[in-house]
Amino acid sequence: MKKTHAFVFCFVFILTSISLKSCGQNPIFKSAPKDKKESAEQLMEEKKYTEAQVELEALLVEDPNLYESRSLLAACLAAQGGVSLVDLILKAATEKSSTSKATSNSAVKSANPLANILPSATLSNIAFLRKANAQMALIPLAKLTESMKTQASAFLLFETLLFLDYLTKNPAALSTLSEADALKVVQNVALSASVLGSGAASKNPFATLALEKSKTLQSAAGSSSKEKLSTLLEKQSAG
Amino acid sequence: LNLTGLTCLILTTCVFAPCVSFAEIPPLRTNEPLYQNPFDLAGGGASMTRATQDAVIFSNPSLAAFGAGFLRSIYFRNALHTNQETAQIAQKVRSGQVGINADFLEKAIQTPYHLGLDISAGFITSKLNIGFLSSSRVDIQGRKFGTTGMPELRIRSYSLASLPIGGSTVFRDTIAFGFSLKPVYLAEVAENLGLDTILSAGTQSLNETVKSKLKRGYGVSSDGAVTLQKRTQFLDVRLAFVASDIGGTTFVGGPAPWKPTLGTGLGVSLHDRDTVLHCAADLRDLEENYKEHWSKRFYSGCKAVSARQIGIAAGLYQGSLTFGGLVNLFIFRLEAGTYTREMGTAVGSNTRRLFFVAIGSEIP
């Protein structure tokens, strides 16, 4: 009986030591989810976008009709291009409350705080957003959920805004832009404004920004899309 | 938690419990039993070979057959499981002060909210067990990248009421068989709110949103178990096999069905007349019906109880360390401790560090 008690007391001592050491700690080891999509979601939460992209692309090779995964891949690509919707929304809220804060993107300064916290207009970022939009375009219209529609429109808007900003900083690029490409830019903004501005989603800041940009483009002087763009970019440069 | 805060939280949950239950992807409950005793959770949740009395009917209905005498236990228990953040926000949610907006999303991304309340009562004999269980769980988490890539709030919850009945029998103190039937009334919410919904929710409160997504239904869950035992004067060894939700449990009315699972457990008890040290390991859902990594289905730990009055336990529950203790003063039993619950399908991907406190009584 004494041996049993001694053993139990030992056990209690060990338990206490473990308890004190483990207090507040999370898992002592990690395991990877079997589901590739869940794994990709987790990697994206941890900002491991390249690894998440590999997982999702492998999943889509197996089954190209996994539309939620395709939409997730689009978000992963956009994040690599500096556009994470949650970060933009949360930063916009902070920006709104401190208007004196310096903006990271002066060329597209706007009353809308979202416009002032866009990522740098580099060709690399624009390329990632273009890839994101290409992925969203592969999802049939009938399969697009409301969330996917909002995401697709937001990515289209941000790609266009970054491209406009790039043109502002590199005016020579405008001269090489065809009328068809210029028209596409104008149409993309209008399309984003139309989708984001409709229904219940109209209250969100993405919608406000898209509508604001669309209105500015429509009212810009010029007979062609290229001229309208040119006028807008001149105004932005002057501003 | 001070006393006022705790009271508010329990009241809040009691108001929620009968009418609200929040969701899934993966489901809030997967391979775990419908109910687990808090002290068993502190011992790593390995309860298949030696569950505390109020959990026997849920963990392994054949266990009641082992032991001496006809009447094994009459019990009542009230357990609260939560994290600190949830305790702070519960009262605001109930009064509709918490809105669906970017601010709440940000807070839920930083720290998910989790709340659980279990009320159990019943009596156990060597042949027949009858009980009552009311159990509620709420889990709200913010994700930067949701199911489709958009930021989202994942709201998952259930509330259930059940009147379980079980039977058991033993042969030569070596092999015991048991079964249980659990008629369940379940209300649940499984909803992912995308950023578009969050931003357009306006003044709609979280409370209103959750109530509008509620699904309710009835079902009958059945479990069967067999336990082998080898006893000596100071040592017991047990091996158990438990089939839960046999054939799957479907609900008339809309809630998602519960999948059938098979589990096995091995336990060793070192004891004398007053003190027992029980160490065990369980592996649940052997067929991987919930598609979870083995580390999330593995439970192990030890419990030491002296003179049925004081106990301490520690273990490994879904990849995280657990610990806790109990004090049993005959008509008043207090259990407290902590464990980490895994909400993803693997360990370490989506964890909640939870604290629990349980009060109740147990005779004998």
Interface residues (C-beta under 8 A of the other chain):
Chain A: M1 T4 H5 F7 V8 F11 V12 L15 T16 I18 S19 S22 C23 G24 Q25 N26 P27 I28 F29 K30 S31 A32 P33 K34 D35 E38 E41 Q42 M44 E45 E68 S71 L72 L73 A74 A75 C76 A78 A79 S84 L85 V86 D87 I89 L90 A93 T145 E146 S147 M148 K149 T150 Q151 G199 A200 A201 S202 K203 N204 P205
Chain B: A102 D103 L105 E106 I109 R143 K144 F145 G146 T147 T148 G149 M150 P151 E152 G194 L195 D196 T197 L199 S200 G202 F234 L270 H271 D272 R273 T275 L277 K291 E292 H293 W294 S295 K296 C302 A304 S306 I312 A313 A314 L316 Q318 G319 S320 L321 F323 T338 T340 E342 G344 T345 A346 V347 G348 S349 N350 T351 R353
